[in-house]
Amino acid sequence: MSTLSEAGESQIETIVVPRTSDLGGFSVRRAIPSAQRRTVGPFVFLDHMGPADFDVGAGIDVRPHPHIGLSTVTYLYEGSMVHRDGAGHTQTILPGEVNWMTAGRGIVHSERSSPEARLSPQRLCGLQIWVGLPTKYEETDPGFTHYGLDAQPVIEGEGVRAQVVAGSLFGKTSSVKTLSPLFYGDLQLQAGATTVLPAEYEERAAYLAQGTVEVDGQVFESGRLVIFAPGRPVQIRAITAARFAVIGGEPLDGPRYVWWNFVSSSKDRIEQAKQDWQRTRFDQVVPGDETEFIPLPEPRV
């Protein structure tokens, strides 16, 4: 269903209702890729993690696994987790900070709750986002950078708080290094507040993590990805207190194939990555997390 703006054209192009998976007591909503939309700008994957409540001794345990052809972006609303990778990086991530890992030709990493976090009950909630790499960077050397809160500009006023996580938004630019033109913002609105998403990029979307908002006469509750029509600013009004991510940017330079944790412009490259993981050709060992790994998924029948 679409609605009409004052100009007589819908501001909304597509609405995605994510599918939900239970990862052993930890729910994940996957908004992209989906049947309705595969990508938004260079963004090829968006998972909403939790919220999940863990008892003492429990936590999240994403065992070592491989990636190629993308950058992963971990952004927490609540809780903490520890990133480790095969290049020797170990980093605790806290709410509002950014772990930006570029897989390039291949990297292995894990994300787990720390022993210290498991000493008390904890809640974990956030977004895991993948950015596809331009073709010329798909086989770049892997790398990892952690960015604290001081790397991300914040714009506040009239009931709106906008943190520029990556790229440029509302006239501010994040210090997070990207390999393609994009934007990623974390917006928090008080009830009744409005914000206007500019039309700087052709592809733009908002993922509603908390609360209820109105766009172009339609009301959206949490767990919706709203993809906007190109060419016009979009007004978003909070009906209740709301928090949502806005993402977008220049489209990738051609289609991308996504299989498991692999992203590439070439199906053959993904087949090679499958074989490399099965035959331990990746740099498999993650220092501090050497004893486990996630095996290659079985082919679907």
N, C-alpha and C positions, 0 to 999 in steps of 0.2 A: 504494500500500500504506500502511496506517495502523497505528499501534501504540497500545496502551492505557496510560494512566497508572495510578497506584495507585487513583485515583478511578474507574477504569473508562471514562474518556473520553479520546480522543486529544488531545494538546496540539498536534498538527500538523494544519493545515488543508490546505495545498497545498505541493508541492515543485516548484520551477521549475528546469529545467536550461537555462541560457542558450544561445542560439544564438551561434556564433562567426563573426565576419567578419574578413577580412584587409584592412586599409587600407594596402596597399602596404608589407608587411613589418612592420606594426604590428597585432597582433591585439586585437580588442575582443570581450568577451562581454556580450551584452545580456540582462539578466534581466527587466526590465520596460520597456515593455509586452510581454506575451507572451500566447500563446493560453490559458495557465492563469490568468493574473492581469494585469489592466490597471493597477491602482494599489494602493498600500499607504498608507493615510491620504492625505495630500496629495501623496505622491511618485508621479510619473507616468513616471519614466524612471530606469534605473540601468544604466550601462555600467562594466564592469571593463576598464580600459586596461592592456594588457601582462600580465606584464612584457616589455619590449622592450629589447634591447641594440643601441645605435647605435655605429657606428664613428666615428672622427674625421671631422668634416665633415658628418655626418648628424644627423638629429634629427626631431622631430615638427613637421609643418607643417599646421595646420588653418587654411585660408585664411579671409578674412572671409566671414561668413554671417549671416543674420538670425534673430531670435527674436521671438515675441510670447507674452504670456499666461502667463509662467512666471518662476521664478528658477532660474538655473543655479548649481550648487555644485561647484567643482573642489577635490578633496582628494587630495593625492599621498602615496603611501607611500615612493617613491624618485624621485630626479631633480628636475627643475625645468622650468618653462615660463613664458613671458611672455604675459600677457593684454594685449590692446589693444582698445579699443572706439571707436565713433563719437562718444561723448561726450568723448573725449580722455583717458581713463584709460589708463595704462600701468603694469603691476604684475608683478613677478616673483613667482611662487608657489613655495614650498619645502615639503618634507614637513611635515604637521601643521598647516599654515596653511590659511586658508579664503578663497577668492575667491567672494563672493556677489553675483551680478549679477541684478538684477530687470529683465526685459525690458519688462513692462507693454505699452504700446501699440506698442513696437517698438524694437529696438536691433540694431546690427551689431557683431560682435567677431571676433577671431582669437586663436588660441593656438599659439605656436611655441616651439621651442627657441631660446635666445639664441645670438648669435655666440660668446660666451664659453664656453657649454656645449659647443659643437661643436668646441672646440679639443682636447678629450679624449674618449675613449670614455665613453659614459654609458648608464645604465639608467633607464628610466621605467616607473613603475607607480602606479596610483591609481584613484580612482573619479570618474566624472562623473555627477552626479545632478541631475534636474530636479524642482522643486517646483511643482505647479500653483497658480495664484493663486485666491483666492476671487473670485466673480463681481464683487464691487464694486471689486476691485483689478485686474481684467484689463486695463483701459485706463489704469492709473496711469502716471505719468511714469517713464521708465527710470532706473535708477541702478546704482551699483557701489560695493561696500565691501570692502576687504581687512581681514582679521582675523589678527593674529599669534597665537602660541602663548599669550600671556597672556590672551587673550579666552576661552579654553576651559578650564574647570575639569578637574582630573585627580584621580581617586580611585585609590589604590593600596593593595594588601594581599593577602596569602594567594595570591600568584601571579597576581593580576589587576591589570591597568592599564586604566582606562577613561577616555577623553578625551571630554568632553561637547562635541561639535562644534556642535550647535545645539539649542535648546529645553532641556527639563529632563529629567534622568535621574539616578537614584540620589540624589535629594535635592539635586542641584547644577544650576545654570542657566547656560548659556552667554551671553556678551555679544552673540552674533550675533543681529541683528534679523531676525525672521520676521514674516510677515503672517497666520499661522494657527497654531493649537496643533499642535506636532509635537515629535518628538525624533529626534536622529541622534547615535549614539555610535560611537567607534572603540575596540574592545576587543581587548586582547592578553592571552592566557592562557598560562601555562606548562603543560607537560604535567601532567595530573592535577588542575589547578585547576578550580574551578567558579564560575559566577556565576548569579544568578537575575534574569531580566528581569521587572520588575513588570508588573502588569495594569492600569496606569493608563489606557491607551488601548485602544479596541476593536480597532484594526488595528495589528499589529506583525509585524516580520519580521527575519531575520538573513541577511546575505549573507556567505558564507565565502570570504575572499580567500586565506587561507593555512592549511595544516594540516588536522587532522581533529578533529571534535567529535562528541559523542553528545547527542542530545536524545530523551527519551521512549523510550529503547531502540533508536533508530535511529542509525546511524553515517553521517556526512556528510563527504565530502572537499571540497576547495576547488572553487569554481565552482558552488555551489549556493545558491539563494535559498529559505530555509525560512520559510514563512508560518505564524504560530501562530494557534491557535484563540483566540477572545476569552474574557475573563473569568477567566483563571487565570494565576498566575505560571508562568514557564517556566524550568527549570533547564538550563543548558548546561554540559557538562563537556568539557574539552579532553583528547583522547586523546594527541595530540602538541601541541607548541607551536602555537598557533593565533592568527590575527588575523581579525576579522570586524567588519562594520558592522551595527549594529542601527538600524532605522528604523521610523517609524510616527507615528500621530497621529490627529486627527479627520479623517474622510473629507471630501472636497470637497463643496460644496453643489450637487451635480448631476453628471452625466456630463461628461467632457472628451473632445474629439476631438484626436487627435495626428496630424499629417501633417508629415513631414520635421522641421523645427525649430520648427514652430508648434503651440501648444496653445491651445485655446479651448473655451468652452461652446457656441459657435455655428459651424456648418459654413460659413455665409455669411462669417463673419469670417476664417476660414482661406482661403476663396476670394479674399477681398479682399487678404490678405497675399501670396498667390501673385502676384496681378497687380501689387501694389505692388513686389515684388522684381524682377519681369520688366521693369517700366517705370521702374525706378530712382526710385521714390517714397519709399523708405527714405532715411534719412541714410546714404548708402552709404559715404562716405569714412571710413576708419579711419586716423587720423594715425599715420605711421610704417609703415603697411602698405597703401599706396594702389594698388598695381599689380595685385593679384590679387583674385579673389573666387570663391566657389562658385556656379555657375549653378543655377537651379531644376531639380530632377530632371525627367526626361522622364516623362510619364504611363505607368503600366504598362498593357500591352496585355492 
